[in-house]
């Protein structure tokens, strides 16, 4: 069995006993949030926040839930984000390994026949050795390697937060695309219904013209309604196809018709639940995009430590220790001698034409850049949340008013149509009331969609469902 002496072990283990280093990176301080402490238009403080609300609790429509589940499983954007996490994790592990020495073991042996010049005789010589050593280990007295590891760690954490942003964005985008498809399906049905109604009115107008009751003006007006509804039907049919293609691209797979919506009626209000909102704007600091910006800032802060450490000497050790013998058998039966080598290398920077100064200035400026990006991310989040909250305050009133408007215009059209068929009123009034009813019904579908999308948007901008990190 191979044996090592104390002297050998001391050469190998010596660098491991050198502990501690001085970090040259400035102490990190989180910048103060450049926004008010409270959100406008928010609820009273509640026991639950949007970040603690899983998306499965938010979405009440089973078909939409199934589509979101499929997207989370199939989306190429999400797969790319996960792959980026693996790349960042491996990069961090590579950087972390630099903090520790690399131990290498080697064994060599030689046997040769040589000529002895004086005697002109040959002789066979042989030697064997086995060593364990450290290959070029830098002692981190000034924290350069530790700062490099911290940089990669923060970058890795930032990539993880970016992946969480992709996930919540995917949920919101799939929900938006699915609901938009439902809206365009409703608009298509409305256009086709209006087209059929206009065709019936056209038949009546043509009959009245044949009897000499109406003029060609009424005919042209009736035809304009038919052609407008027909054009709308073609336009919305194209939008439905485009919506489905966009949705399937987000999902990353084709979707069965049973998972797609056919209309956006009054029952659709319950498809998406309400989103709880607190008063404090501090909740925004937990949004994954803001956490990503903060990790990037910390990484830039650690880079200053790397730049500062470049001003100081670097000490690299290379050492080996082991046993050697004139015969291979001697390595195992005790006929060995201790062999070792110890090579310290010290590099002291003297003159670099200002390269280190420029590197440090760059690191500091880069840190300031990420401070500005972090603060801008907070301000953007504050604006997004307040915009969504401001719309939520008014959307229900608008929805109620639009429902009342549709009811009124429908009654108005029915009245004028009945009066026209009895010969009491002109077709122009009927036409005007029909167009008004058609426009109000279109607007109602749009407001319904906006009300649902407002909940989805509010859930997204509040970092909904991200209190627990996903795998």
FENPEDA-V479268 format. One record per backbone hydrogen bond with DSSP energy under -0.5 kcal/mol. CO is the residue of the C=O (numbers start at 1). NH is the residue of the N-H. If there is no record, write none. Layout:
# FENPEDA-V479268
co=CO nh=NH
co=CO nh=NH
This chain:
# FENPEDA-V479268
co=5 nh=9
co=6 nh=10
co=7 nh=11
co=8 nh=12
co=9 nh=13
co=10 nh=14
co=13 nh=16
co=13 nh=17
co=14 nh=17
co=14 nh=18
co=15 nh=18
co=17 nh=19
co=21 nh=23
co=33 nh=35
co=37 nh=281
co=39 nh=42
co=49 nh=52
co=50 nh=53
co=50 nh=465
co=51 nh=467
co=52 nh=54
co=54 nh=57
co=54 nh=58
co=55 nh=59
co=58 nh=60
co=58 nh=273
co=60 nh=62
co=61 nh=65
co=62 nh=66
co=63 nh=67
co=64 nh=68
co=65 nh=69
co=66 nh=70
co=67 nh=71
co=68 nh=72
co=69 nh=73
co=70 nh=74
co=71 nh=75
co=75 nh=79
co=76 nh=80
co=77 nh=81
co=78 nh=82
co=79 nh=83
co=80 nh=84
co=81 nh=85
co=82 nh=86
co=83 nh=87
co=84 nh=88
co=85 nh=89
co=86 nh=90
co=87 nh=91
co=88 nh=92
co=89 nh=93
co=90 nh=94
co=91 nh=95
co=92 nh=96
co=93 nh=97
co=94 nh=98
co=95 nh=98
co=96 nh=99
co=97 nh=100
co=101 nh=103
co=102 nh=135
co=104 nh=133
co=106 nh=131
co=108 nh=129
co=110 nh=127
co=112 nh=114
co=112 nh=125
co=114 nh=123
co=115 nh=117
co=116 nh=120
co=116 nh=121
co=121 nh=116
co=123 nh=114
co=123 nh=125
co=125 nh=112
co=127 nh=110
co=128 nh=325
co=129 nh=108
co=130 nh=323
co=131 nh=106
co=132 nh=321
co=133 nh=104
co=134 nh=136
co=134 nh=319
co=136 nh=138
co=137 nh=139
co=137 nh=317
co=139 nh=141
co=139 nh=315
co=140 nh=143
co=141 nh=22
co=142 nh=24
co=143 nh=147
co=144 nh=148
co=145 nh=149
co=146 nh=150
co=147 nh=151
co=148 nh=152
co=149 nh=153
co=150 nh=154
co=151 nh=155
co=152 nh=156
co=153 nh=157
co=154 nh=158
co=155 nh=159
co=156 nh=160
co=157 nh=161
co=158 nh=162
co=159 nh=163
co=160 nh=164
co=161 nh=165
co=162 nh=166
co=163 nh=167
co=164 nh=168
co=165 nh=169
co=166 nh=170
co=167 nh=171
co=168 nh=172
co=169 nh=173
co=170 nh=174
co=171 nh=175
co=172 nh=176
co=173 nh=177
co=174 nh=178
co=175 nh=179
co=176 nh=180
co=177 nh=181
co=178 nh=182
co=179 nh=183
co=180 nh=184
co=181 nh=185
co=182 nh=186
co=183 nh=187
co=184 nh=188
co=185 nh=189
co=186 nh=190
co=187 nh=191
co=188 nh=192
co=189 nh=193
co=190 nh=194
co=191 nh=195
co=192 nh=196
co=193 nh=197
co=194 nh=198
co=195 nh=199
co=196 nh=200
co=197 nh=201
co=198 nh=202
co=199 nh=203
co=200 nh=204
co=201 nh=205
co=202 nh=206
co=203 nh=207
co=204 nh=208
co=205 nh=209
co=206 nh=210
co=207 nh=211
co=208 nh=213
co=208 nh=214
co=209 nh=212
co=215 nh=218
co=215 nh=219
co=216 nh=220
co=217 nh=221
co=218 nh=222
co=219 nh=223
co=220 nh=224
co=221 nh=225
co=222 nh=226
co=223 nh=227
co=224 nh=228
co=225 nh=229
co=226 nh=230
co=227 nh=231
co=228 nh=232
co=229 nh=233
co=230 nh=234
co=231 nh=235
co=232 nh=236
co=233 nh=237
co=234 nh=238
co=235 nh=239
co=236 nh=240
co=237 nh=241
co=238 nh=242
co=239 nh=243
co=240 nh=244
co=241 nh=245
co=242 nh=246
co=243 nh=247
co=244 nh=248
co=245 nh=249
co=246 nh=250
co=247 nh=251
co=248 nh=252
co=248 nh=253
co=256 nh=259
co=257 nh=260
co=265 nh=268
co=266 nh=269
co=267 nh=270
co=268 nh=271
co=271 nh=60
co=271 nh=61
co=274 nh=276
co=276 nh=50
co=279 nh=39
co=280 nh=283
co=281 nh=284
co=282 nh=285
co=283 nh=286
co=284 nh=287
co=287 nh=291
co=288 nh=292
co=289 nh=293
co=290 nh=294
co=291 nh=295
co=292 nh=296
co=293 nh=297
co=294 nh=298
co=295 nh=299
co=296 nh=300
co=297 nh=301
co=298 nh=302
co=299 nh=303
co=300 nh=304
co=301 nh=304
co=301 nh=305
co=302 nh=306
co=303 nh=307
co=304 nh=308
co=305 nh=309
co=306 nh=310
co=308 nh=311
co=309 nh=312
co=314 nh=316
co=314 nh=347
co=315 nh=139
co=316 nh=345
co=317 nh=137
co=318 nh=343
co=319 nh=134
co=320 nh=341
co=321 nh=132
co=322 nh=339
co=323 nh=130
co=324 nh=337
co=325 nh=128
co=327 nh=331
co=328 nh=331
co=329 nh=332
co=329 nh=333
co=330 nh=334
co=330 nh=335
co=334 nh=336
co=337 nh=324
co=339 nh=322
co=341 nh=320
co=342 nh=344
co=343 nh=318
co=345 nh=316
co=346 nh=348
co=347 nh=314
co=347 nh=349
co=352 nh=355
co=354 nh=358
co=355 nh=359
co=356 nh=360
co=357 nh=361
co=358 nh=362
co=359 nh=363
co=360 nh=364
co=361 nh=365
co=362 nh=366
co=363 nh=367
co=364 nh=368
co=365 nh=369
co=366 nh=370
co=367 nh=371
co=368 nh=372
co=369 nh=373
co=370 nh=374
co=371 nh=375
co=372 nh=376
co=373 nh=377
co=374 nh=378
co=375 nh=379
co=376 nh=380
co=377 nh=381
co=378 nh=382
co=379 nh=383
co=380 nh=384
co=381 nh=385
co=382 nh=386
co=383 nh=387
co=384 nh=388
co=385 nh=389
co=386 nh=390
co=387 nh=391
co=388 nh=392
co=389 nh=393
co=390 nh=394
co=391 nh=395
co=392 nh=396
co=394 nh=398
co=395 nh=399
co=396 nh=400
co=397 nh=401
co=398 nh=402
co=399 nh=403
co=400 nh=404
co=401 nh=405
co=402 nh=406
co=403 nh=407
co=404 nh=408
co=405 nh=409
co=406 nh=410
co=407 nh=411
co=408 nh=412
co=409 nh=413
co=410 nh=414
co=411 nh=415
co=412 nh=416
co=413 nh=417
co=414 nh=418
co=415 nh=419
co=416 nh=420
co=417 nh=421
co=418 nh=422
co=419 nh=424
co=419 nh=425
co=420 nh=423
co=426 nh=430
co=427 nh=431
co=428 nh=432
co=429 nh=433
co=430 nh=434
co=431 nh=435
co=432 nh=436
co=433 nh=437
co=434 nh=438
co=435 nh=439
co=436 nh=440
co=437 nh=441
co=438 nh=442
co=439 nh=443
co=440 nh=444
co=441 nh=445
co=442 nh=446
co=443 nh=447
co=444 nh=448
co=445 nh=449
co=446 nh=450
co=447 nh=451
co=448 nh=452
co=449 nh=453
co=450 nh=454
co=451 nh=455
co=452 nh=456
co=453 nh=457
co=454 nh=458
co=455 nh=459
co=456 nh=460
co=457 nh=461
co=458 nh=462
co=459 nh=464
co=460 nh=463
co=463 nh=466
co=467 nh=469
